[in-house]
């Protein structure tokens, strides 16, 4: 597709056109909800009915993507057992986007969430970084595995 989307699913604007009522799970004040619903000028590397993926605006690695659910979900502290399939799906999308960008060494990849209050957007987003071996000192610190601020 010309706009970088990988799905033939129609893009929702975040509102039900017939009633102009926000769609379920949409927060018009949330930048990631707006990106996921194609209201911002952000290239979507993947989008399906549940998940989208785009590049991080401040990359910590040569490949740094954010995988977010289309429906607004709070930060990682709001996750519970019902979210396990969603998180697995987010990881799978992250791996697929990496492979699409010719990252084949999944042993040199980091997946994780910033733990509040260290997340700047309160819409759940999985950081996908690769190759870890090419991350600079500050990125290694900011995205350090299972630290006080970044968890897998």
C-alpha positions, 0 to 999 in steps of 0.5 A: 500500500502506498501509505506503508500499511500492511493490511487491507483493513479499512482505517477507522477514524476513531468515531462512528460516522453515523453517530459521531460518537467515539469508537470503543476504546478510543481517546482523542486526547491520546497521541497513540490513539490518534496515530493508530487511527491514522489521524496523524502524519505517521507512517504505519508499518503494520496495522490490523484490527487490533494492533499497529506499529510505527517508528519511534520518533527518538530511536534508541537503535537502528530499528526502533519500533513501537507496537500499540493496540488500536484500542486504548489500553493504559500503561503496562501497570494496567495489564492483567491476565486477560491481556496476555493474548494481546501482549503476545500478539504485540510481540508477534507483530514486532517480530514480523516488522523486524523480519520485514526490515531484514532483521533476522537475528532475533537474539540481538533484539530487545522487547519491553515496556517503560514502567510508570512513571518512566513512560511518556505516553500512557497508551500501552506501547511495546518498544522493539529495538534491534540490533541491541549490539549497536545501541549506544550507551544511553540507549542501553541505559534507558532500555536496560532489561528488567530495570526499575524503569524498563521491563520485558 
